[in-house]
Structure formats: structure tokens, C-alpha cells
Amino acid sequence: MEGKTVLVVEDELSIASLIKDIVSLYGAQVHHAAQGAEALSLIAEHSIDLAVIDITLPDINGIDLYHQLIEKRPEMASQVIFMSGYQADDRMQSLLDQTGSRFIHKPFHLNEFRKTLEELLV
């Protein structure tokens, strides 16, 4: 994963910090955005290999952010890990089935997150 770049879009700083620490252990560069607008700016400025997106953000729904992301970067359609404290609803499950993106329920086990990260950044 060395040389890869991951964007973490999470408004809860403790969770964002934990994810950044895990990703950094693999040698990947990490950018953090607490809101969707900030994430879109980072996507425009940097080459991103993987996005970790919280479904519930202060300014936008994570699914809507995903659609804006792939408008700008269609090659990232399957390079997203969604996170939520809620179970995946029908809309989310349909998106996962169509794109191959992943979903992790919060709170998640570190091993589950690391395994998903490894699968997507190989």
C-alpha cells in the first residue's frame, strides 16, 4: 500500500484519527475531510486511490458525495469504503451490489477494517 493515497471523509475526529493511524501504518498517505465540500476539494487537488466515506456527514449524505466523486473520478467507483453506525438500507445495499464498494458498520473491529483496506489497496 506504500505510495497509495487514501481520503478519509469522517466528521467524528476520534474515528478519523483512528482510521488515519491505521492507513498510515501501511505506508499510505492520508488526507482527511470532515465535510463533503472539503472532500470534493481534496479530490480535485490530489490523486486519490481509495476513499473512506461516512454516510452521515454535516453537509451531505455520503451516498450523494459518492455520486459526485465518481462524476469527477469514475475510476474510483469500486474504490470506496462506506461507514455508518446504522445498518445498510436498501439504497445503500443496491449501490454496493452495483459498484463493488464496501460497507463497514461502526463501531467496527480493527481487523475487519484492515482486511477491507488490504483488499482494496492491493
C-alpha positions as CSV (number, residue, x, y, z in Angstrom):
1,M,0.0,0.0,0.0
2,E,3.0,2.2,0.1
3,G,2.7,5.1,-2.3
4,K,-1.1,4.9,-2.2
5,T,-3.3,7.9,-1.2
6,V,-6.5,7.5,0.9
7,L,-9.1,10.1,1.6
8,V,-11.0,9.8,4.9
9,V,-14.3,11.6,5.0
10,E,-15.4,11.5,8.6
11,D,-16.7,14.2,10.9
12,E,-16.1,12.4,14.1
13,L,-12.4,13.3,14.8
14,S,-11.7,10.3,17.0
15,I,-12.8,7.9,14.3
16,A,-11.0,9.9,11.6
17,S,-7.8,9.9,13.7
18,L,-8.0,6.1,14.2
19,I,-8.5,5.4,10.5
20,K,-5.7,7.8,9.6
21,D,-3.4,5.9,12.0
22,I,-4.3,2.5,10.6
23,V,-3.8,3.6,7.0
24,S,-0.5,5.3,7.8
25,L,0.8,2.1,9.3
26,Y,0.6,0.6,5.8
27,G,2.7,3.5,4.4
28,A,-0.2,5.2,2.5
29,Q,-0.6,8.9,2.5
30,V,-3.8,10.1,4.2
31,H,-6.0,13.2,3.6
32,H,-8.9,14.0,5.9
33,A,-12.1,15.9,5.3
34,A,-14.8,16.5,7.9
35,Q,-17.3,17.5,5.3
36,G,-18.3,16.7,1.8
37,A,-17.4,20.0,0.3
38,E,-13.9,19.7,1.7
39,A,-13.6,16.1,0.4
40,L,-14.5,17.3,-3.2
41,S,-11.8,19.9,-3.0
42,L,-9.2,17.3,-1.9
43,I,-10.3,15.0,-4.7
44,A,-9.8,17.8,-7.2
45,E,-6.3,18.6,-5.8
46,H,-4.9,15.1,-5.2
47,S,-4.7,11.7,-6.8
48,I,-6.8,9.5,-4.5
49,D,-6.6,5.7,-4.7
50,L,-9.3,5.0,-2.1
51,A,-12.0,6.9,-0.2
52,V,-13.4,6.0,3.2
53,I,-16.7,7.8,3.5
54,D,-19.1,8.2,6.5
55,I,-22.7,8.0,5.4
56,T,-23.8,10.8,7.7
57,L,-21.9,14.0,7.2
58,P,-22.9,17.5,8.3
59,D,-23.3,18.9,4.8
60,I,-24.1,16.0,2.6
61,N,-25.2,12.3,2.6
62,G,-22.3,10.0,1.9
63,I,-24.1,8.3,-1.0
64,D,-24.7,11.7,-2.6
65,L,-21.0,12.5,-2.1
66,Y,-20.1,9.2,-3.7
67,H,-22.1,10.1,-6.8
68,Q,-20.3,13.5,-7.0
69,L,-16.9,11.8,-6.5
70,I,-17.4,9.3,-9.4
71,E,-18.6,12.1,-11.7
72,K,-15.2,13.6,-11.3
73,R,-13.2,10.3,-10.9
74,P,-15.2,7.4,-12.5
75,E,-12.3,5.0,-12.0
76,M,-12.9,5.2,-8.2
77,A,-16.4,3.6,-8.4
78,S,-15.3,0.5,-6.6
79,Q,-12.6,2.1,-4.5
80,V,-14.8,3.3,-1.7
81,I,-15.4,2.0,1.9
82,F,-18.7,3.4,3.3
83,M,-19.1,3.6,7.1
84,S,-22.2,4.1,9.2
85,G,-23.5,3.5,12.7
86,Y,-26.7,2.3,11.0
87,Q,-27.2,-0.9,9.0
88,A,-27.0,-0.6,5.2
89,D,-30.5,0.3,3.9
90,D,-31.9,-0.8,0.6
91,R,-30.5,2.2,-1.3
92,M,-27.0,1.5,0.2
93,Q,-27.2,-2.2,-0.5
94,S,-28.2,-1.6,-4.1
95,L,-25.2,0.8,-4.5
96,L,-22.8,-1.8,-3.0
97,D,-24.1,-4.5,-5.3
98,Q,-23.8,-2.3,-8.4
99,T,-20.3,-0.9,-7.7
100,G,-18.4,-3.4,-5.6
101,S,-17.8,-0.7,-3.0
102,R,-17.6,-1.9,0.6
103,F,-19.6,-1.1,3.8
104,I,-18.4,-1.3,7.4
105,H,-20.7,-0.9,10.3
106,K,-19.5,1.3,13.1
107,P,-18.2,0.6,15.6
108,F,-16.0,-1.8,13.5
109,H,-13.3,-4.2,14.5
110,L,-9.9,-3.1,13.5
111,N,-9.2,-6.4,11.8
112,E,-12.3,-6.1,9.7
113,F,-11.2,-2.6,8.6
114,R,-7.6,-3.6,7.9
115,K,-8.8,-6.6,5.8
116,T,-11.1,-4.5,3.7
117,L,-8.3,-1.9,3.3
118,E,-5.9,-4.5,2.1
119,E,-8.4,-6.0,-0.4
120,L,-9.0,-2.6,-2.0
121,L,-5.4,-1.3,-2.0
122,V,-3.6,-4.4,-3.3
